[in-house]
Amino acid sequence: MGRILDLPAAGAMAVLDPDRIKDDFPILKRLIRGKRLIYLDNAATTQKPESVIKALRFYYENQNANVHRGLHTLAEEATAAFEATRRKVAEFVGGVKPEEIIYTRNATEAINLVAYSWGRANIKRGDRIVLTKMEHHANLVPWIVLAKATGAELEYIPFDSQGYLDLSRVNSLITANTKLVAATHMSNVLGTINPVEELIEIAHSKGALALIDGAQAMPHMPVDIKSLGADFYVFSAHKMLGPTGVGILYGKEAILDSMEPFNFGGEMINEVRYDYADWADLPHKFEAGTPNIAGAIGFGPALGYLANLGMPAVRDHEIELTGYALEKLAALDSIRIFGPTEPADRGGAVSFVDKNIHAHDLATVLDSYGIAIRAGHHCAMPLTKALGVVGTARASFYIYNTRDDIDVLIEGLKSARRYFGYE
Amino acid sequence: MNDSLDALYRDIIMDHFKYPRGTAKLTDPDIGNEGKNPTCGDEIQVAVKLDGEMVEDIFVGCKGCAISVASASMLSEIIKGKSVPEVKHIASIIKAMLKGEELKEQIDLGDLEALRGVKNFPVRIKCALLAWTTLIEGLEAYENRRRASVITTE
């Protein structure tokens, strides 16, 4: 460990300095309507440090070529850089094999890949797929479609009023005919960090596989896929400082080996005749066509940046900031907060509503102060409905956010009430 | 206090938002339709009672932001007493105005003039359009039903 990414030594507890970190992000110097940008939409996508932007530029200016087929210098260098990121990812997620890391377009495509390739071959009428009631559409719609196509049944683990999964129901919901448990590691709406290790263990004890949607977890906390024991784990580069257009599917080698490709075409073949084709080895079997080469290469320095800070320090910073935000928001009488109130049980995505002002109107007013938040159902319509609201406002934090940012948010929320004449 | 906001949330819009018109339910409507804005989850119900070709009464029930509620409220005021073709004509002009298109003709839009500022907030155009697209869908379904019943009786 620590060889490729040059991770800080174990036990070295660093504390983040978000004000210094801000300097590494060119976009954070931008003014919005004359005000300093306060970026609090990190659960949607994060901003990119200089090093990532430079890597993209360096690639296009010096190494641009297609990967895995050219025999010239550019192709060799591009392929080496593209594959170097794969090894960095494999190490970052807890030291898995690089062949178990599949590049996709995004986390959504990674789940679709599993739903089509593994799902169509292994899910039959009468089988059960167990999800949670707090899934993002990405980890919901592919399974609805698969269940419809195969005649499988879907069951959902409910959550309580605090946003915690009801674990007392898990054992009865995950039955012997359950083939897959698919759950989010951290809710993008409630912020809840789910006990996925326990879910995976129960799934395995019933003979089911477990897929974990880590789009919100991997960027924000130390995650060791191997010790979790997940069969599939998906996440996205752009939510962790990397470029858009790169998702990661981790799958256990034996399972990926047993699966048919999802896309067919160039780069994924071993031999092709006019009436025959067979597939390349992992990971290329699942990577048909020209991939997002620049994006993958740009993801390398993003992982390096996070590894250098140390994921425990990233997590500590967010616990501190989330605690502060929850305290400040709770002090506003008009605001109702969703999800766990204990910062240690949740990530830094905080959803709330004002009792009088619609989330869209809040977002517009806050934007006039340079504050970027998300408003709506956050691609989790059934969840929003279960909360009994039309939509919520969501502030989500990352390494460059400060207490000062949250103070500006709180002032913005107060101004919104004055502006709309409620105070 | 904030010029860019004032261009969107004009006083007249805030008045319609806080005191929305057309919210009394109709007992026996001729036209009914529900609309949703999938990007934000806003929901609207529209019902129209006709007297011949004329809109006798209208109900709009909107769960949404200030812009969508105000737009629905204004809609209920302007279409009352208008004929179905007139309503469709007004709706097409409002849609063009909200999208920032050049208007081919000028009509008296009354309070709806206040929605002109919405075009400068591209993400909010859908909010203002919700009531109008839901009404037009309802009208078209009504006309199709009527045409179909004419054909079957012939």
Interface residues (C-beta under 8 A of the other chain):
Chain A: R33 I357 H358 A359 H360 D361 T364 V365 S368 A375 G376 H377 M381 T384 V390 G391 S415 Y419 F420 G421
Chain B: M1 N2 S4 L5 L8 Y9 M14 K18 T39 C40 G41 D42 E43 K63 G64 C65 A66 I67 F121 R124 C127
